[in-house]
């Protein structure tokens, strides 16, 4: 019944936001939508009955209505005639046995010819056929699973999730299905507007949950990926997170041309030609794990190699992959690449030298013999190929999806980038071109050998052949060769972005090649524009049924991609991104599993983004552990800053030298010196014996050792505070494991860094490892005496002697609070009452004068007192306190809001915080209420996607409110801003709206975005609207407007109690007659006659600067305040004598010399004056000054 809601929206009886809320209520209550609409008083019963009649008519008369729509669209007939015919048809079909179609009725009436009817029926049939298999689509965010409707699904592009701000790329078939039913609008009466008749139809998209249909299964590409990565499973399942994309395309939505008569006269049999690689010829499995499990041990190795497409000796086909023969794909006799790109209007940019790429333009004549397909990837298929000219075996990669310009450019860049990277460790590209069917391809070297993935699997399974051939030193040599390839590509400004064991090939003769440059990025080149997703859909299929890409912004393989890739930070990608990737590969070589593991892609992405890697085992050499730890650091600045630095450390390790990632002890340096100088080892051993007996080493040996040690220690000592800061940030993110790891590294780097010992002890105590905490506490006390550290040591010893009693827990919490370790302190408190006392004490210490309160429902609020807390600038003490509401009123030095970024806040007030400019830390909060009045905030984009209900941005330089689009705001105040359009608030469920435009704005504003709103209060100043008809029918009770409009008729029937109409062209106020208005301002208008006000119960009235001549209609009113200043046409004031409740009165300047003595009899009058209401004086002063004799 969602269609019922859309009908109500078409009628203007409700908004889309109201419909969404009603649908949410329906999911909870299971009631009918119509029933909910009536119960919530959104619709009346008679309105619901009318909608049900229309809905019934739409169901039973769809074809008839579509017939009429096509006739109107092609100007054969007027919409009013169609409406009349539909009504007539309904009556005939209800009363007579013989049914008639609308075409028959119109023919009989002579309103259509037979030829026109035939043409309409043909168009109707064609449209039905075109719509039959058409699907609308939705896409799901890979990070937070929020789903959105997608238009133009054939177009590859990047999208930004409106909920979590994650950026990802979509491609065809990376979506779930929506059923689209095009049900035209039935017009129940002849009063419908012409604009409605111009519309083809009203579409109703309903989300359906369904499994893949047989048609979908037949056309979908098989995915060579699935499974988790908890262990090193048989290939190719271990590193299979890189999602494979389908080449299938969804049909585009129907345009108006589909129903035009001239378009349906074309050949109906016309179809798109795509004769080469047809995805429908492929057999698809519903679960790739089933395919892998079905392989026996003898052919699993073959399957992995064939999927990469590098084994020319493969003689059997993969069990799950049929073949493409040469007859089905031909790369001979193609057009030139230049001609193809010119025809398709595509301009690739993959030249590494910075200039435009030279396009290869040539033709082919039986040069290649193409064999079977041996693998398929995200963009293309890999085919066995024989180069008949050179007589060598190669492989050909062909693009499957040339209909998407984005896919074409990406494929061309893979070929051109790889071809321009001429290096021994990068596979060479031989040819790039177009075949005669316009299929793009490139040929490349065929490589015999194993992937590093296969080698690691063999080592894990303790295969004797691999164990003997690939010791750790050999694996490191492989990685060093990969580093050579990366160093070269980085010199050409290219980063790989998808480094993993699957993409590293080791040939039969030891050659190492870094494969698959399909996700390579040229540094410094601008990425394509990212589209923002705002309006999520309500229901989609599960994520397991959706082909999702981790390509584009979040490009790569989750278990091996860098955190900045997982976070979608395009501009942050650089050489250190590849450093992380090769570091993750080294990790895998040492541990036989990737550094990040998880049950699905989303968990891996989240862990990667947070830097939650699994520590390497202690039995791995400390140098290699340190190298890996530095390479896969969360922050880019903490990694090796180049591949060459990483490779140098590996080389030094292989040769027995110290590595930059680790500080060696004197003994370790001495040991390495011996290993590096084996010829002198016996002499050195003698020297050691002599050293034991008191004989000293020679001065040059000590000098060499000391020089190396001092340089390394100094470098690490400088880095130690930075590592400690990383540990402290990890605590704020509640990642205590990572914090402890970095605290240990900081101690290794600088054994004199007392803060590192304290932090390590605090973390161990948090883990209740009191025995282990004693040692770092003692180390801290040796360096720096500290009373609180002594107390912690004493508590640890007491706890070990007995148990962790409630008394000890309280003591721990109090000490940690003093040390500002708030998150650890809370872990030692159990009762909410005790926690509240800890919070309260912390706030009293850090923010004296503020008010901290707890309500019965558990809500925590903090109010910064206007006087005592105006100097607040550091909010770090608020971290960890589960505050729900904070008022920062008049905090003049407040700038940094980052401590608030993880609090459960839903109400924030920053009124009069003039130093506040950046609100980005608020972007992930679930705020409902926000006040930015008097701040310097210009950019409100961090608010995008929030579910705010109340927002106040007054006296602020904000000029763009686009980020507010789609919010469920009920109250919005934009007073004293620089906005000039209301387009962003269109469709909001607003009840209160107050907006003022820039003082220099003279352009009339369009009020149409307010259409359909159920506003109760509307205040618009400085926008100069010429027409206020959009307000018609609104339930307004307060309205304040300025502008060049003349007509107040749209306000008719409203129950207004406060009205302000100023600076307008209004002359007639008769529409206000009889309204329950109490406060009325009509200043600065051309009003002459106020007789419509007669008998109204006004208490406040302003008529300043109008053309009125008579105020007798005001006689007897209960007015308390009256302003008739500058009413220069007014002659008589006698009616004022009847205003017995009048307290404040402003008179025209020209009445200064008039007899006003009768006003003394007004019993309630307190203030009186001339000109401006704010210049009135107390009555006693007024009469005293008036009685003074005039100066001569």
FENWOQUI-V78589 format. One record per backbone hydrogen bond with DSSP energy under -0.5 kcal/mol. CO is the residue of the C=O (numbers start at 1). NH is the residue of the N-H. E is the energy in kcal/mol with one decimal. If there is no record, write none. Layout:
# FENWOQUI-V78589
co & nh & e
CO & NH & E
CO & NH & E
This chain:
# FENWOQUI-V78589
co & nh & e
1 & 4 & -1.0
1 & 5 & -0.9
2 & 6 & -1.7
3 & 7 & -2.2
4 & 8 & -1.9
5 & 9 & -1.9
6 & 10 & -2.5
7 & 11 & -2.0
8 & 12 & -0.5
8 & 13 & -2.6
8 & 14 & -0.7
9 & 12 & -1.1
15 & 19 & -2.0
16 & 20 & -2.4
17 & 21 & -2.1
18 & 22 & -2.4
19 & 23 & -2.6
20 & 24 & -2.0
21 & 25 & -2.3
22 & 26 & -2.3
23 & 27 & -1.7
24 & 28 & -1.1
25 & 29 & -3.0
26 & 30 & -2.8
32 & 36 & -2.1
33 & 37 & -2.7
34 & 38 & -1.9
35 & 39 & -2.5
36 & 40 & -2.4
37 & 42 & -2.2
37 & 43 & -1.7
38 & 41 & -1.4
44 & 48 & -2.2
45 & 49 & -2.5
46 & 50 & -1.9
47 & 51 & -2.2
48 & 52 & -2.5
49 & 53 & -1.9
50 & 54 & -2.2
51 & 55 & -3.0
52 & 56 & -2.5
53 & 57 & -2.4
54 & 58 & -2.5
55 & 59 & -2.0
56 & 60 & -2.2
57 & 61 & -2.0
61 & 65 & -2.6
62 & 66 & -2.5
63 & 67 & -2.2
64 & 68 & -2.0
65 & 69 & -2.5
66 & 70 & -2.4
67 & 71 & -2.0
68 & 72 & -2.4
69 & 73 & -2.8
70 & 74 & -1.8
71 & 76 & -2.5
71 & 77 & -0.7
72 & 75 & -1.9
78 & 81 & -0.5
78 & 82 & -1.6
79 & 83 & -2.6
80 & 84 & -2.2
81 & 85 & -2.5
82 & 86 & -2.7
83 & 87 & -2.2
84 & 88 & -2.4
85 & 89 & -2.8
86 & 90 & -2.2
87 & 91 & -1.9
88 & 92 & -2.5
89 & 93 & -2.7
90 & 94 & -1.4
91 & 95 & -1.6
92 & 96 & -2.8
97 & 99 & -0.7
101 & 105 & -1.9
102 & 106 & -2.3
103 & 107 & -2.3
104 & 108 & -2.5
105 & 109 & -1.7
106 & 111 & -2.5
106 & 112 & -1.0
107 & 110 & -1.3
113 & 117 & -2.2
114 & 118 & -2.5
115 & 119 & -2.1
116 & 120 & -2.4
117 & 121 & -2.6
118 & 122 & -2.1
119 & 123 & -2.3
120 & 124 & -2.7
121 & 125 & -2.3
122 & 126 & -2.5
123 & 127 & -2.6
124 & 128 & -2.0
125 & 129 & -2.3
126 & 130 & -2.4
127 & 131 & -2.0
128 & 132 & -1.2
129 & 133 & -0.6
131 & 134 & -0.9
136 & 178 & -2.4
137 & 150 & -2.4
138 & 176 & -1.7
139 & 148 & -2.6
141 & 145 & -1.8
146 & 141 & -3.2
147 & 537 & -2.1
148 & 139 & -2.6
150 & 137 & -0.7
152 & 155 & -1.6
154 & 156 & -0.5
157 & 170 & -2.3
158 & 531 & -3.2
159 & 161 & -0.5
159 & 168 & -2.6
160 & 533 & -3.2
161 & 165 & -1.3
166 & 161 & -3.0
168 & 159 & -3.7
170 & 157 & -1.1
171 & 174 & -2.0
173 & 547 & -0.7
176 & 138 & -1.6
177 & 208 & -0.6
178 & 136 & -1.9
178 & 180 & -0.6
179 & 181 & -0.6
179 & 206 & -1.6
180 & 182 & -0.6
181 & 183 & -1.2
181 & 204 & -1.8
182 & 184 & -0.7
183 & 202 & -0.6
186 & 188 & -0.7
189 & 192 & -1.0
193 & 196 & -0.6
193 & 197 & -1.3
194 & 198 & -1.3
196 & 199 & -1.2
201 & 203 & -0.6
202 & 183 & -0.9
203 & 205 & -0.5
204 & 181 & -1.3
204 & 206 & -0.6
206 & 179 & -1.2
208 & 210 & -0.6
213 & 217 & -2.4
214 & 218 & -2.2
215 & 219 & -1.4
216 & 220 & -1.4
222 & 224 & -0.5
223 & 225 & -1.1
231 & 233 & -1.5
234 & 237 & -1.6
237 & 240 & -1.1
239 & 242 & -0.5
241 & 243 & -0.7
255 & 258 & -1.7
256 & 259 & -1.6
257 & 260 & -1.0
260 & 263 & -0.6
260 & 264 & -1.2
262 & 265 & -0.6
263 & 266 & -1.1
267 & 270 & -1.3
272 & 274 & -0.6
276 & 278 & -0.9
277 & 279 & -0.7
278 & 281 & -2.0
279 & 282 & -1.4
287 & 290 & -1.0
287 & 291 & -1.0
288 & 292 & -2.3
289 & 293 & -2.9
290 & 294 & -1.4
291 & 295 & -0.5
292 & 295 & -1.2
296 & 299 & -1.1
296 & 300 & -1.0
297 & 301 & -0.5
299 & 303 & -2.2
300 & 304 & -2.1
301 & 305 & -2.0
302 & 306 & -2.7
303 & 307 & -2.0
304 & 308 & -1.1
305 & 309 & -1.4
305 & 310 & -1.3
310 & 312 & -0.7
311 & 314 & -1.0
318 & 321 & -1.2
320 & 322 & -0.5
323 & 325 & -0.6
325 & 328 & -1.0
325 & 329 & -1.1
332 & 436 & -0.9
335 & 434 & -0.7
336 & 340 & -2.1
337 & 341 & -2.4
338 & 342 & -2.3
339 & 343 & -2.2
340 & 344 & -2.5
341 & 345 & -0.9
341 & 346 & -1.9
346 & 348 & -0.5
351 & 354 & -0.8
357 & 359 & -0.5
359 & 361 & -0.5
360 & 337 & -1.3
360 & 362 & -0.6
364 & 333 & -0.8
367 & 388 & -2.7
367 & 389 & -0.6
368 & 370 & -0.5
369 & 386 & -2.5
372 & 384 & -2.7
375 & 382 & -2.7
379 & 400 & -2.7
379 & 401 & -0.6
380 & 377 & -3.5
381 & 398 & -2.3
382 & 374 & -2.7
382 & 375 & -1.2
383 & 396 & -2.4
384 & 371 & -4.0
385 & 394 & -2.6
386 & 369 & -2.4
386 & 388 & -1.0
387 & 391 & -2.2
387 & 392 & -1.2
392 & 387 & -2.7
393 & 446 & -0.6
394 & 385 & -1.9
395 & 444 & -2.3
396 & 383 & -3.0
396 & 398 & -0.5
397 & 442 & -2.0
398 & 381 & -1.8
400 & 402 & -0.6
403 & 405 & -0.6
404 & 408 & -2.2
405 & 409 & -2.6
406 & 410 & -2.3
407 & 411 & -2.6
408 & 412 & -2.8
409 & 413 & -2.6
410 & 414 & -2.0
411 & 415 & -2.1
412 & 416 & -3.3
413 & 417 & -3.1
414 & 418 & -2.1
415 & 419 & -2.1
416 & 420 & -1.9
417 & 421 & -1.4
420 & 422 & -1.5
421 & 423 & -1.1
423 & 426 & -2.0
425 & 514 & -2.9
428 & 445 & -1.7
431 & 443 & -2.0
433 & 441 & -2.4
435 & 335 & -0.8
435 & 438 & -2.0
439 & 435 & -2.4
440 & 399 & -2.7
441 & 433 & -2.4
442 & 397 & -2.9
443 & 430 & -2.3
443 & 431 & -1.2
444 & 395 & -2.0
448 & 508 & -1.3
450 & 506 & -3.4
451 & 455 & -2.0
452 & 456 & -2.6
453 & 457 & -2.2
454 & 458 & -2.2
455 & 459 & -2.3
456 & 460 & -2.7
457 & 461 & -2.3
458 & 463 & -3.0
459 & 462 & -1.2
463 & 467 & -2.8
464 & 468 & -2.3
465 & 469 & -1.6
466 & 470 & -2.7
471 & 474 & -0.5
471 & 475 & -2.0
472 & 476 & -2.5
473 & 477 & -2.0
474 & 478 & -2.0
475 & 479 & -2.1
476 & 480 & -2.5
477 & 481 & -1.9
478 & 482 & -1.9
479 & 483 & -2.4
480 & 484 & -1.6
481 & 485 & -1.6
482 & 486 & -2.4
483 & 487 & -3.1
484 & 488 & -1.9
485 & 489 & -2.5
486 & 490 & -2.9
487 & 491 & -1.5
488 & 492 & -0.8
489 & 492 & -0.8
489 & 494 & -2.6
490 & 493 & -1.7
493 & 523 & -3.2
495 & 521 & -2.4
500 & 503 & -1.7
501 & 452 & -0.9
501 & 453 & -1.2
501 & 504 & -1.4
503 & 505 & -0.6
503 & 515 & -3.4
504 & 452 & -2.7
505 & 507 & -0.5
505 & 513 & -2.5
506 & 450 & -2.1
507 & 510 & -1.7
511 & 507 & -3.6
513 & 505 & -2.7
513 & 515 & -0.7
514 & 427 & -0.6
517 & 520 & -1.4
521 & 495 & -2.4
521 & 523 & -0.7
522 & 525 & -1.6
529 & 158 & -0.7
531 & 160 & -3.6
532 & 534 & -0.5
534 & 536 & -0.9
535 & 149 & -0.8
542 & 545 & -1.7
543 & 546 & -1.3
546 & 548 & -1.1
550 & 556 & -1.2
551 & 169 & -0.8
551 & 553 & -0.5
551 & 554 & -0.6
552 & 555 & -0.7
553 & 555 & -1.2
556 & 558 & -0.5
557 & 560 & -2.5
557 & 561 & -1.6
559 & 596 & -0.6
562 & 565 & -0.8
562 & 566 & -2.2
563 & 567 & -2.1
564 & 569 & -2.3
565 & 568 & -1.5
568 & 570 & -1.5
569 & 572 & -1.2
570 & 573 & -1.5
574 & 577 & -1.7
574 & 578 & -0.8
575 & 579 & -1.7
576 & 580 & -1.9
577 & 581 & -1.6
578 & 582 & -2.7
579 & 583 & -2.1
580 & 584 & -2.5
581 & 585 & -1.7
582 & 586 & -2.2
583 & 587 & -2.3
584 & 588 & -2.1
585 & 589 & -2.1
586 & 590 & -1.4
587 & 590 & -0.5
587 & 591 & -2.5
588 & 592 & -2.4
595 & 614 & -2.3
598 & 229 & -0.8
600 & 604 & -2.0
601 & 605 & -2.8
602 & 606 & -2.4
603 & 607 & -2.7
604 & 608 & -2.8
605 & 609 & -2.7
606 & 610 & -1.6
607 & 611 & -0.7
607 & 612 & -2.7
608 & 611 & -1.1
611 & 613 & -1.6
617 & 620 & -1.4
621 & 625 & -2.3
622 & 626 & -2.5
623 & 627 & -2.4
624 & 628 & -2.5
625 & 629 & -2.7
626 & 630 & -2.2
627 & 631 & -2.3
628 & 632 & -2.4
630 & 633 & -1.1
635 & 638 & -1.3
636 & 639 & -1.4
642 & 646 & -1.5
643 & 647 & -3.0
644 & 648 & -2.4
645 & 649 & -1.8
646 & 650 & -1.8
647 & 651 & -2.7
648 & 652 & -2.9
649 & 653 & -2.3
650 & 654 & -2.4
651 & 655 & -2.1
652 & 656 & -0.7
652 & 657 & -2.9
653 & 656 & -0.9
659 & 662 & -1.3
662 & 664 & -0.6
665 & 669 & -2.4
666 & 670 & -2.2
667 & 671 & -2.5
668 & 672 & -2.4
669 & 673 & -2.0
670 & 674 & -1.8
671 & 675 & -2.0
672 & 676 & -2.2
673 & 677 & -1.1
675 & 678 & -0.6
677 & 680 & -1.5
678 & 681 & -1.3
680 & 684 & -2.5
681 & 685 & -2.4
682 & 686 & -2.0
683 & 687 & -2.1
684 & 688 & -2.3
685 & 689 & -2.3
686 & 690 & -2.6
687 & 691 & -2.3
688 & 692 & -2.0
689 & 693 & -1.5
690 & 695 & -4.9
691 & 694 & -1.1
698 & 702 & -1.8
699 & 703 & -2.4
700 & 704 & -2.1
701 & 705 & -2.4
702 & 706 & -3.2
703 & 707 & -2.4
704 & 708 & -1.9
705 & 709 & -2.6
706 & 710 & -3.1
707 & 711 & -2.0
708 & 712 & -2.0
709 & 713 & -2.8
710 & 714 & -2.5
711 & 715 & -1.9
712 & 716 & -2.4
713 & 717 & -2.9
714 & 718 & -1.9
715 & 719 & -1.3
716 & 720 & -1.8
717 & 721 & -0.6
719 & 722 & -0.5
719 & 723 & -1.9
720 & 724 & -2.4
721 & 725 & -2.2
722 & 726 & -1.8
723 & 727 & -1.9
724 & 728 & -2.2
725 & 729 & -2.2
726 & 730 & -1.9
727 & 731 & -1.4
728 & 732 & -1.5
729 & 733 & -1.4
730 & 735 & -3.1
731 & 734 & -2.1
734 & 736 & -1.0
735 & 739 & -1.8
736 & 740 & -2.2
737 & 741 & -2.0
738 & 742 & -2.3
739 & 743 & -2.1
740 & 744 & -2.1
741 & 745 & -1.7
742 & 746 & -2.4
743 & 747 & -1.9
744 & 748 & -2.2
745 & 749 & -2.5
746 & 750 & -2.2
750 & 753 & -2.1
752 & 754 & -1.4
753 & 756 & -1.0
753 & 757 & -1.1
754 & 758 & -2.1
755 & 759 & -2.4
756 & 760 & -2.3
757 & 761 & -2.3
758 & 762 & -2.7
759 & 763 & -2.3
760 & 764 & -2.2
761 & 765 & -2.6
762 & 766 & -2.2
763 & 767 & -1.5
764 & 769 & -3.2
765 & 768 & -1.9
768 & 770 & -1.0
769 & 773 & -1.2
770 & 774 & -0.8
771 & 774 & -0.8
771 & 775 & -0.6
772 & 776 & -0.7
773 & 777 & -1.6
774 & 778 & -2.3
775 & 779 & -2.3
776 & 780 & -2.2
777 & 781 & -2.1
778 & 782 & -1.7
779 & 783 & -1.3
780 & 784 & -3.2
786 & 790 & -2.1
787 & 791 & -1.9
788 & 792 & -2.2
789 & 793 & -2.4
790 & 794 & -2.3
791 & 795 & -2.5
792 & 796 & -2.5
793 & 797 & -2.1
794 & 798 & -2.3
795 & 799 & -2.6
796 & 800 & -2.1
797 & 801 & -1.6
798 & 802 & -1.8
803 & 805 & -1.7
805 & 809 & -2.4
806 & 810 & -2.2
807 & 811 & -1.8
808 & 812 & -2.9
809 & 813 & -2.6
810 & 814 & -2.4
811 & 815 & -2.2
812 & 816 & -2.6
813 & 817 & -2.0
814 & 818 & -1.8
815 & 819 & -2.0
816 & 821 & -3.0
817 & 820 & -1.4
820 & 822 & -1.1
821 & 825 & -2.2
822 & 826 & -2.2
823 & 827 & -0.9
825 & 828 & -1.6
826 & 829 & -1.8
831 & 835 & -2.1
832 & 836 & -2.5
833 & 837 & -1.8
834 & 838 & -2.1
835 & 839 & -2.8
836 & 840 & -2.8
837 & 841 & -2.3
838 & 842 & -2.2
839 & 843 & -2.4
840 & 844 & -2.5
841 & 845 & -2.1
842 & 846 & -2.3
843 & 847 & -3.3
847 & 850 & -1.9
850 & 852 & -0.5
851 & 863 & -2.6
853 & 861 & -2.4
855 & 858 & -2.2
859 & 855 & -2.5
860 & 884 & -2.8
860 & 885 & -1.7
861 & 853 & -2.5
862 & 887 & -2.5
863 & 851 & -2.9
863 & 865 & -0.7
865 & 869 & -1.5
867 & 870 & -0.6
869 & 872 & -1.7
870 & 892 & -1.0
870 & 893 & -0.9
873 & 875 & -0.5
873 & 896 & -0.5
875 & 878 & -2.3
876 & 879 & -1.5
878 & 881 & -2.0
880 & 882 & -0.6
881 & 883 & -3.1
884 & 906 & -2.6
884 & 907 & -1.6
885 & 862 & -2.0
886 & 888 & -0.6
886 & 909 & -2.0
887 & 864 & -2.7
888 & 891 & -1.3
890 & 892 & -1.5
891 & 894 & -1.3
895 & 897 & -0.6
897 & 900 & -2.3
898 & 901 & -1.8
900 & 903 & -1.6
903 & 905 & -1.8
906 & 928 & -2.6
906 & 929 & -1.8
907 & 886 & -1.7
908 & 931 & -1.7
909 & 888 & -3.7
910 & 913 & -0.9
911 & 890 & -2.6
913 & 916 & -1.8
916 & 936 & -2.3
917 & 919 & -0.6
917 & 938 & -0.5
919 & 922 & -1.9
920 & 923 & -1.9
922 & 925 & -2.0
925 & 927 & -0.8
928 & 949 & -2.6
928 & 950 & -2.3
929 & 908 & -2.0
930 & 952 & -2.2
931 & 910 & -3.0
932 & 935 & -1.6
933 & 912 & -2.3
933 & 913 & -0.5
938 & 940 & -0.7
940 & 943 & -1.9
941 & 944 & -2.1
943 & 946 & -2.3
949 & 970 & -3.0
949 & 971 & -2.3
950 & 930 & -1.9
951 & 973 & -2.4
952 & 932 & -3.6
954 & 934 & -2.8
958 & 978 & -2.8
959 & 961 & -0.5
961 & 964 & -1.9
962 & 965 & -2.2
963 & 945 & -0.6
964 & 967 & -2.2
967 & 969 & -0.8
970 & 991 & -3.3
970 & 992 & -2.4
971 & 951 & -2.2
972 & 994 & -2.5
973 & 953 & -3.3
974 & 977 & -0.6
974 & 996 & -2.3
975 & 955 & -3.3
979 & 998 & -0.6
982 & 985 & -1.6
983 & 986 & -1.5
985 & 988 & -2.0
987 & 17 & -0.6
988 & 990 & -1.2
990 & 1014 & -0.5
991 & 1016 & -2.9
991 & 1017 & -2.4
992 & 972 & -2.2
993 & 1019 & -2.7
994 & 974 & -3.7
995 & 1021 & -2.1
996 & 977 & -0.9
998 & 1001 & -1.6
1005 & 1007 & -0.6
1007 & 1010 & -2.2
1008 & 1011 & -2.2
1009 & 987 & -0.8
1010 & 1013 & -2.1
1016 & 1037 & -3.3
1016 & 1038 & -2.1
1017 & 993 & -2.1
1018 & 1040 & -2.6
1019 & 995 & -3.1
1020 & 1042 & -1.1
1021 & 997 & -2.6
1023 & 1005 & -1.9
1025 & 1044 & -0.8
1025 & 1045 & -0.6
1028 & 1031 & -2.0
1029 & 1032 & -1.8
1031 & 1034 & -2.2
1034 & 1036 & -1.1
1037 & 1057 & -2.9
1037 & 1058 & -1.5
1038 & 1018 & -2.0
1039 & 1060 & -2.3
1040 & 1020 & -3.0
1041 & 1062 & -2.3
1042 & 1025 & -0.7
1045 & 1065 & -2.1
1046 & 1067 & -0.5
1048 & 1051 & -2.1
1049 & 1052 & -2.5
1050 & 1033 & -0.5
1051 & 1054 & -1.9
1054 & 1056 & -1.2
1057 & 1078 & -2.8
1057 & 1079 & -2.1
1058 & 1039 & -2.0
1059 & 1081 & -2.5
1060 & 1041 & -3.0
1060 & 1062 & -0.5
1062 & 1043 & -0.7
1063 & 1043 & -0.8
1066 & 1086 & -1.0
1067 & 1069 & -0.6
1067 & 1088 & -0.6
1067 & 1089 & -0.5
1069 & 1072 & -2.0
1070 & 1073 & -1.6
1072 & 1075 & -2.1
1075 & 1077 & -1.1
1078 & 1080 & -0.5
1078 & 1099 & -2.7
1078 & 1100 & -2.0
1079 & 1059 & -2.8
1080 & 1102 & -2.1
1081 & 1061 & -2.9
1083 & 1063 & -0.8
1087 & 1107 & -1.8
1088 & 1090 & -0.5
1088 & 1109 & -0.9
1090 & 1093 & -1.9
1091 & 1094 & -1.9
1093 & 1096 & -2.2
1096 & 1098 & -0.7
1099 & 1120 & -3.1
1099 & 1121 & -1.8
1100 & 1080 & -2.6
1101 & 1123 & -2.3
1102 & 1082 & -3.3
1103 & 1106 & -0.7
1104 & 1084 & -2.2
1109 & 1131 & -0.9
1111 & 1114 & -1.9
1112 & 1115 & -2.0
1113 & 1095 & -0.6
1114 & 1117 & -2.1
1117 & 1119 & -0.6
1120 & 1143 & -2.6
1120 & 1144 & -2.2
1121 & 1101 & -2.1
1122 & 1124 & -0.5
1122 & 1146 & -2.1
1123 & 1103 & -3.7
1124 & 1127 & -1.3
1125 & 1105 & -2.0
1126 & 1128 & -1.5
1127 & 1130 & -1.7
1133 & 1136 & -2.3
1134 & 1137 & -2.5
1135 & 1138 & -1.5
1136 & 1139 & -1.8
1138 & 1140 & -1.7
1139 & 1142 & -1.3
1140 & 1164 & -0.5
1143 & 1166 & -2.5
1143 & 1167 & -2.7
1144 & 1122 & -2.4
1145 & 1169 & -1.3
1146 & 1124 & -2.5
1147 & 1171 & -2.4
1148 & 1151 & -1.5
1149 & 1152 & -1.6
1151 & 1154 & -1.3
1154 & 1156 & -0.8
1156 & 1159 & -2.1
1157 & 1160 & -1.7
1158 & 1161 & -1.2
1159 & 1162 & -1.6
1161 & 1163 & -0.6
1162 & 1165 & -0.6
1166 & 1179 & -2.4
1167 & 1145 & -1.8
1168 & 1177 & -2.9
1169 & 1147 & -2.9
1170 & 1172 & -1.6
1172 & 1175 & -1.7
1173 & 1176 & -1.1
1177 & 1168 & -2.5
1178 & 1182 & -2.6
1179 & 1183 & -2.6
1180 & 1184 & -1.9
1181 & 1185 & -2.7
1182 & 1186 & -2.1
1183 & 1187 & -1.9
1184 & 1188 & -0.6
1185 & 1188 & -0.6
